[in-house]
């Protein structure tokens, strides 16, 4: 099913904000979203969350025939699966253009960079070799599935262990996992893809686009690099022309990002290894917290509540910064009632179970002539809060306080 | 900015909201409709183990020997004569592809629109090249369904002066099952706004245009700034429509006007709060029941 297109207003809004260096989620132009890497119980299973984009990669291997042109090498398969679970626009089974492009880019990133030592995957030259298969499933598409898939694929390859093989003359034994410990794949380096999106004919550039930003972009450049500053992949798509210094600048940004992400991957691998050695709980179950029914997680946002009294004497301000977590609503309200009788309350209780923090100010959107005059009149008067239930007001709120949220 | 915090325990229970009579015959996916093999199966059903099961959640309809399940929540299925609001998604040869919240994009043929310069002009090559000047990607139009093709794709037309490109206003998207098929879908409300109730669930609220003297085929959009009072009315109407949609009330012009009147005692942005929504829609429901009986 095709998805609903963005309306013209939304498109203009996003582009105007990008022109003023603002992104919808408040990031800077070169910031990545929160990256979380988790490994599953089975070896070679990696789940990566980049903001809300989620990708699962699974590595598996089996013995097969090597390619006739390369008898000493193993074979690597890379496959990216786009299913309706990721986005309703994708169809199950049928490979869309986007799916083919992603698969090709992932293949180029992993194969042509020669990150995996293919000769070590050979068992008997010309007859038997390991076929390593990387299956990447996109679980949720909130923008930038390419970066997420590359992180997941490399982490899964680094995490995977293949069965040990011993050769005695003519006899080859492939040991089961119980007989001998499985052996890791030999990864020379970790190539990672970084996506850059361009807007307004190449004037503005963003790293790690979200879904809405991807929908309004004009062109995209993908740079594949490893932390040793070696360029592995480069692809430019879209309707714009890039200058040489733009390409160079993007690659230098890519180096810093790739270094940071590689460190994160190594740390996650190390944590997983330690957890397995100690016998601790490991796998995806660690991601889910035990005190909630749902596994949905919202990042905490810091909100600072500055209260000013608009009076003739002057302005007194108290700063009250609070951590607002969407899951801790009950706890916040129960803490506040004893404070609400004093002047320094942040939460106004409206009715049973409903509280309000902050006070809406006059609208800053309208720039019509009559609206500007009216606003000036309102600012001179004291701002009166418009609440539905007047009887529930506390004594503190009778003093008209203008609360400005930063 | 003000942030509202609500305790989950004080949310109104869902059972309180439903006041109508039980329509009966509601099935959920997997329910067995009948074990009798004499029936033919229609849309929304499947055969499993000699029994007829429902594959969607909805009401069972039986016409002689045909059993089908009409789903409660579905994409828009067009009928001839429906008024729809759509957004131009792309331009193809001699046609526009319009997105109307249905399973496939609807089609607006070049021969089905009013071109400036009279009705009976022949569509030439020039017209094809100038298509983007009439309607381009992202534009909103109101149109009527002329034909339903065999694969379910709708063919639209704007061959009347009341259809065409939409100018300034606010679009609200609700479920298509909430908009009834009525005689007119274009209403000029007495409060100073016009509303178009599209059968596909898209509702267009715009300020009333005072003089409808000359229309050049519906392509000229009025871009004069809209006054603040009109904007407030439109914002309030939008919140009213969203409140009705949240309580699953059917949408028609009297219902919307009643909701508007009941909402006047609240400021516009308070209409987005769940408690206010429940209260306002309760008032409207009572008033409609009084008038109906």
Interface residues (C-beta under 8 A of the other chain):
Chain A: X1 X2 X4 X5 X7 X8 X11 X303 X324 X329 X330 X332 X333 X347 X351 X352 X353 X354 X355 X356 X357 X358 X359 X360 X366 X368 X370 X371 X374 X386 X388 X403 X405
Chain B: X1 X2 X3 X4 X5 X6 X7 X8 X9 X10 X11 X75 X87 X89 X99 X101 X103 X104 X105 X138 X139 X171 X173 X225 X227 X228 X231 X266 X267 X269 X270 X273 X275 X276
